[in-house]
Amino acid sequence: MALTNPLLTPYKMGTFSLSHRVVLAPLTRNRSYGNMPQPHAILYYSQRATEGGLLITEATGVSDTAQGYPETPGIWTKEQIEAWKPIVNAVHKKGGIFFCQIWHVGRVSSYAYQPNGEAPISSTDKGITPGLDGEYWSPPRRLRTEEIPALINDFRLAARNAIDAGFDGVEIHGANGYIIDQFLKDQVNDRTDHYGGTLENRCRLALEIVEAVANEIGGDKVGIRLSTFANYLECGDSNPEALGLYMANALNKYGILYLHVVEPRMVKHGSEGETPYSTLPMKKAFNGTFISAGGYKKDDGNKAVAGEKADLIAFGRLFLANPDLPKRFELHADLNKYNRSTFYIPDPVVGYTDYPFLEV
């Protein structure tokens, strides 16, 4: 099996013993009504849980200013913590390892999602082009330097809340054009304080969040997701290779568990393209586990693991449509096709828990 299916070989990730290398990628599902995790998520996540398999939740807000999409979950209130507990318990009952992805969208929002209809916060006053992705994005407000510690503290508290809810750890969402990415990338970050300008300054917020979270819950329970090569939501960088390598090296100081990187071929939201870039220098620089994501199928996932280009592979759309994806890989079974039109509808069943399992 090791030769034909490297994805199904065991792996030691820090203190966690994984039975395979197929990871559930974080996938926004828009089914957490009123920012509250719902009972139907118990079935959704437990369907995809396996003994020794790693699951990462959908992006989960760290505060009441973190939201930018309808019906996304949070983890900043006691009620939200309590609502997550039965979901986490169901995954653990099946032997799964469960990390909560914590995020703040920054400028990827509108007045409608913000407390008292205020402007979304960001590294900048520059907004996203209105109408991009069919959304109305309200002009953001640049965070003042003295406000940044409060944002860092929101991530710290969210991480503590996640542990209190029973999660095994957290993944800090530093990718896909959201607030950490807005500080990292020079095409968005136009600050003149010590959070802007140089590469070191632009990475400061991300690393201060990592440090605060690692100090709170232990670096061995912390991962971070980056998309240094991507230009999601008009958030690109003029030298993505230097940015990625700097972050991979800098993260070693905090002893975090894993680095989760979106492949450079994912140049636009949900699409693949040719690219001269590689994540291999980041993998070589980083001391912990390296997770790769980006449109993988079984064969190229197996090749990436066999070629030591990644330790684990995160699957999104395939895992969504195939709750028993590791089993299907093992049996070389056909895969269900995903239905893109049901990715983001609020239905608690359709496109969520109704994808069929193999009949074996």
Secondary structure, 3 states (H helix, E strand, C coil): CCCCCHHHCCEEECCEEECCCEEECCCCCCCCHHHCCCCHHHHHHHHCCCCCCEEECCCEECCCCCCCCCCCCECCCHHHHHHHHHHHHHHHHCCCEEEEEEECCCCCCCHHHCHHHCCCEECCCCCCCCCHHHCCCCCCEECCHHHHHHHHHHHHHHHHHHHHCCCCEEEEEECCCCHHHHHHCCCCCCCCCCCCCCHHHHCHHHHHHHHHHHHHHCHHHEEEEECCCCCHHHCCCCCHHHHHHHHHHHHHHHCCCEEEEECCCCCECCECCCCCCCCHHHHHHCCCEEEEECCCCHHHHHHHHHCCCCCEEEECHHHHHCCCHHHHHHHCCCCCCCCHHHCCCCCCCCCCCCCCCCCC
